[in-house]
Amino acid sequence: MKTVISSVVGLSMLAIAISGCGTVVGAGAGAGAGAAVAAGTKNDVGKGALIGAGIGGAAGAIYDITKKK
């Protein structure tokens, strides 16, 4: 089951990275990182992915706002 989830998260992150939107890329990267950290610490992977996606999305939005001229 973890292999399937890892594959889906990885492919989703690749698709999101190709799109180029900072908010979406940040959310995808955050979700992947959050899931990885949660799995490594033996916590709920879904909760880790949700928290990571929220933080990554916020960081990506801030980056987009400050980077645009």
Rosetta constraint file for C-alpha pairs under 8 A:
AtomPair CA 1 CA 5 HARMONIC 6.36 0.50
AtomPair CA 2 CA 6 HARMONIC 5.96 0.50
AtomPair CA 3 CA 7 HARMONIC 6.09 0.50
AtomPair CA 4 CA 8 HARMONIC 6.21 0.50
AtomPair CA 5 CA 9 HARMONIC 6.08 0.50
AtomPair CA 6 CA 10 HARMONIC 5.99 0.50
AtomPair CA 7 CA 11 HARMONIC 6.13 0.50
AtomPair CA 8 CA 12 HARMONIC 6.02 0.50
AtomPair CA 9 CA 13 HARMONIC 6.09 0.50
AtomPair CA 9 CA 31 HARMONIC 7.98 0.50
AtomPair CA 9 CA 32 HARMONIC 6.31 0.50
AtomPair CA 10 CA 14 HARMONIC 6.29 0.50
AtomPair CA 10 CA 32 HARMONIC 7.39 0.50
AtomPair CA 11 CA 15 HARMONIC 6.24 0.50
AtomPair CA 12 CA 16 HARMONIC 6.10 0.50
AtomPair CA 12 CA 28 HARMONIC 7.24 0.50
AtomPair CA 13 CA 17 HARMONIC 5.98 0.50
AtomPair CA 13 CA 25 HARMONIC 7.31 0.50
AtomPair CA 13 CA 28 HARMONIC 5.22 0.50
AtomPair CA 13 CA 29 HARMONIC 6.39 0.50
AtomPair CA 13 CA 32 HARMONIC 7.47 0.50
AtomPair CA 14 CA 18 HARMONIC 6.32 0.50
AtomPair CA 15 CA 19 HARMONIC 6.61 0.50
AtomPair CA 16 CA 20 HARMONIC 7.08 0.50
AtomPair CA 16 CA 21 HARMONIC 7.81 0.50
AtomPair CA 16 CA 24 HARMONIC 6.36 0.50
AtomPair CA 16 CA 25 HARMONIC 5.54 0.50
AtomPair CA 16 CA 28 HARMONIC 6.66 0.50
AtomPair CA 17 CA 21 HARMONIC 7.71 0.50
AtomPair CA 17 CA 24 HARMONIC 7.94 0.50
AtomPair CA 17 CA 25 HARMONIC 5.35 0.50
AtomPair CA 17 CA 28 HARMONIC 7.97 0.50
AtomPair CA 19 CA 25 HARMONIC 7.92 0.50
AtomPair CA 20 CA 24 HARMONIC 7.91 0.50
AtomPair CA 20 CA 25 HARMONIC 6.84 0.50
AtomPair CA 21 CA 25 HARMONIC 5.96 0.50
AtomPair CA 21 CA 64 HARMONIC 7.98 0.50
AtomPair CA 22 CA 26 HARMONIC 5.82 0.50
AtomPair CA 22 CA 57 HARMONIC 7.85 0.50
AtomPair CA 22 CA 60 HARMONIC 4.56 0.50
AtomPair CA 22 CA 61 HARMONIC 6.23 0.50
AtomPair CA 22 CA 63 HARMONIC 6.82 0.50
AtomPair CA 22 CA 64 HARMONIC 5.78 0.50
AtomPair CA 23 CA 27 HARMONIC 6.15 0.50
AtomPair CA 23 CA 56 HARMONIC 7.41 0.50
AtomPair CA 23 CA 57 HARMONIC 4.76 0.50
AtomPair CA 23 CA 58 HARMONIC 6.81 0.50
AtomPair CA 23 CA 59 HARMONIC 7.19 0.50
AtomPair CA 23 CA 60 HARMONIC 3.99 0.50
AtomPair CA 23 CA 61 HARMONIC 4.62 0.50
AtomPair CA 23 CA 63 HARMONIC 7.99 0.50
AtomPair CA 23 CA 64 HARMONIC 7.16 0.50
AtomPair CA 24 CA 28 HARMONIC 6.10 0.50
AtomPair CA 24 CA 57 HARMONIC 6.20 0.50
AtomPair CA 24 CA 60 HARMONIC 7.10 0.50
AtomPair CA 25 CA 29 HARMONIC 6.03 0.50
AtomPair CA 25 CA 56 HARMONIC 7.87 0.50
AtomPair CA 25 CA 57 HARMONIC 7.46 0.50
AtomPair CA 25 CA 60 HARMONIC 6.92 0.50
AtomPair CA 26 CA 30 HARMONIC 5.83 0.50
AtomPair CA 26 CA 53 HARMONIC 7.28 0.50
AtomPair CA 26 CA 55 HARMONIC 7.99 0.50
AtomPair CA 26 CA 56 HARMONIC 4.24 0.50
AtomPair CA 26 CA 57 HARMONIC 4.84 0.50
AtomPair CA 26 CA 58 HARMONIC 7.56 0.50
AtomPair CA 26 CA 59 HARMONIC 6.47 0.50
AtomPair CA 26 CA 60 HARMONIC 4.69 0.50
AtomPair CA 26 CA 61 HARMONIC 7.97 0.50
AtomPair CA 27 CA 31 HARMONIC 5.96 0.50
AtomPair CA 27 CA 52 HARMONIC 7.06 0.50
AtomPair CA 27 CA 53 HARMONIC 4.16 0.50
AtomPair CA 27 CA 54 HARMONIC 6.32 0.50
AtomPair CA 27 CA 55 HARMONIC 7.13 0.50
AtomPair CA 27 CA 56 HARMONIC 4.35 0.50
AtomPair CA 27 CA 57 HARMONIC 4.01 0.50
AtomPair CA 27 CA 58 HARMONIC 7.66 0.50
AtomPair CA 27 CA 60 HARMONIC 7.22 0.50
AtomPair CA 28 CA 32 HARMONIC 6.25 0.50
AtomPair CA 28 CA 53 HARMONIC 6.16 0.50
AtomPair CA 28 CA 56 HARMONIC 7.24 0.50
AtomPair CA 28 CA 57 HARMONIC 7.75 0.50
AtomPair CA 29 CA 33 HARMONIC 6.08 0.50
AtomPair CA 29 CA 52 HARMONIC 7.85 0.50
AtomPair CA 29 CA 53 HARMONIC 7.32 0.50
AtomPair CA 29 CA 56 HARMONIC 6.64 0.50
AtomPair CA 30 CA 34 HARMONIC 5.80 0.50
AtomPair CA 30 CA 49 HARMONIC 7.12 0.50
AtomPair CA 30 CA 51 HARMONIC 7.88 0.50
AtomPair CA 30 CA 52 HARMONIC 4.17 0.50
AtomPair CA 30 CA 53 HARMONIC 4.65 0.50
AtomPair CA 30 CA 54 HARMONIC 7.43 0.50
AtomPair CA 30 CA 55 HARMONIC 6.62 0.50
AtomPair CA 30 CA 56 HARMONIC 4.46 0.50
AtomPair CA 30 CA 57 HARMONIC 7.39 0.50
AtomPair CA 31 CA 35 HARMONIC 6.03 0.50
AtomPair CA 31 CA 48 HARMONIC 7.25 0.50
AtomPair CA 31 CA 49 HARMONIC 4.12 0.50
AtomPair CA 31 CA 50 HARMONIC 6.22 0.50
AtomPair CA 31 CA 51 HARMONIC 7.24 0.50
AtomPair CA 31 CA 52 HARMONIC 4.54 0.50
AtomPair CA 31 CA 53 HARMONIC 4.25 0.50
AtomPair CA 31 CA 54 HARMONIC 7.92 0.50
AtomPair CA 31 CA 56 HARMONIC 7.37 0.50
AtomPair CA 32 CA 36 HARMONIC 6.12 0.50
AtomPair CA 32 CA 49 HARMONIC 6.29 0.50
AtomPair CA 32 CA 52 HARMONIC 7.35 0.50
AtomPair CA 32 CA 53 HARMONIC 7.92 0.50
AtomPair CA 33 CA 37 HARMONIC 6.11 0.50
AtomPair CA 33 CA 49 HARMONIC 7.28 0.50
AtomPair CA 33 CA 52 HARMONIC 6.55 0.50
AtomPair CA 34 CA 38 HARMONIC 6.05 0.50
AtomPair CA 34 CA 45 HARMONIC 7.55 0.50
AtomPair CA 34 CA 48 HARMONIC 4.49 0.50
AtomPair CA 34 CA 49 HARMONIC 4.62 0.50
AtomPair CA 34 CA 50 HARMONIC 7.47 0.50
AtomPair CA 34 CA 51 HARMONIC 6.69 0.50
AtomPair CA 34 CA 52 HARMONIC 4.50 0.50
AtomPair CA 34 CA 53 HARMONIC 7.47 0.50
AtomPair CA 35 CA 39 HARMONIC 6.03 0.50
AtomPair CA 35 CA 45 HARMONIC 4.81 0.50
AtomPair CA 35 CA 46 HARMONIC 6.66 0.50
AtomPair CA 35 CA 47 HARMONIC 7.72 0.50
AtomPair CA 35 CA 48 HARMONIC 4.90 0.50
AtomPair CA 35 CA 49 HARMONIC 4.48 0.50
AtomPair CA 35 CA 52 HARMONIC 7.51 0.50
AtomPair CA 36 CA 40 HARMONIC 6.07 0.50
AtomPair CA 36 CA 45 HARMONIC 7.42 0.50
AtomPair CA 36 CA 48 HARMONIC 7.90 0.50
AtomPair CA 37 CA 41 HARMONIC 6.18 0.50
AtomPair CA 37 CA 48 HARMONIC 7.18 0.50
AtomPair CA 38 CA 42 HARMONIC 5.97 0.50
AtomPair CA 38 CA 43 HARMONIC 4.86 0.50
AtomPair CA 38 CA 44 HARMONIC 6.04 0.50
AtomPair CA 38 CA 45 HARMONIC 5.10 0.50
AtomPair CA 38 CA 47 HARMONIC 7.91 0.50
AtomPair CA 38 CA 48 HARMONIC 5.28 0.50
AtomPair CA 38 CA 49 HARMONIC 7.91 0.50
AtomPair CA 39 CA 43 HARMONIC 5.96 0.50
AtomPair CA 39 CA 44 HARMONIC 7.08 0.50
AtomPair CA 39 CA 45 HARMONIC 5.61 0.50
AtomPair CA 43 CA 48 HARMONIC 7.74 0.50
AtomPair CA 44 CA 48 HARMONIC 6.39 0.50
AtomPair CA 45 CA 49 HARMONIC 6.12 0.50
AtomPair CA 46 CA 50 HARMONIC 6.22 0.50
AtomPair CA 47 CA 51 HARMONIC 6.16 0.50
AtomPair CA 48 CA 52 HARMONIC 5.99 0.50
AtomPair CA 49 CA 53 HARMONIC 5.93 0.50
AtomPair CA 50 CA 54 HARMONIC 6.24 0.50
AtomPair CA 51 CA 55 HARMONIC 6.29 0.50
AtomPair CA 52 CA 56 HARMONIC 5.84 0.50
AtomPair CA 53 CA 57 HARMONIC 5.79 0.50
AtomPair CA 54 CA 58 HARMONIC 6.20 0.50
AtomPair CA 55 CA 59 HARMONIC 6.16 0.50
AtomPair CA 56 CA 60 HARMONIC 6.01 0.50
AtomPair CA 57 CA 61 HARMONIC 6.12 0.50
AtomPair CA 58 CA 62 HARMONIC 6.24 0.50
AtomPair CA 59 CA 63 HARMONIC 6.14 0.50
AtomPair CA 60 CA 64 HARMONIC 6.13 0.50
AtomPair CA 61 CA 65 HARMONIC 6.17 0.50
AtomPair CA 62 CA 66 HARMONIC 6.16 0.50
AtomPair CA 63 CA 67 HARMONIC 5.82 0.50
AtomPair CA 64 CA 68 HARMONIC 6.18 0.50
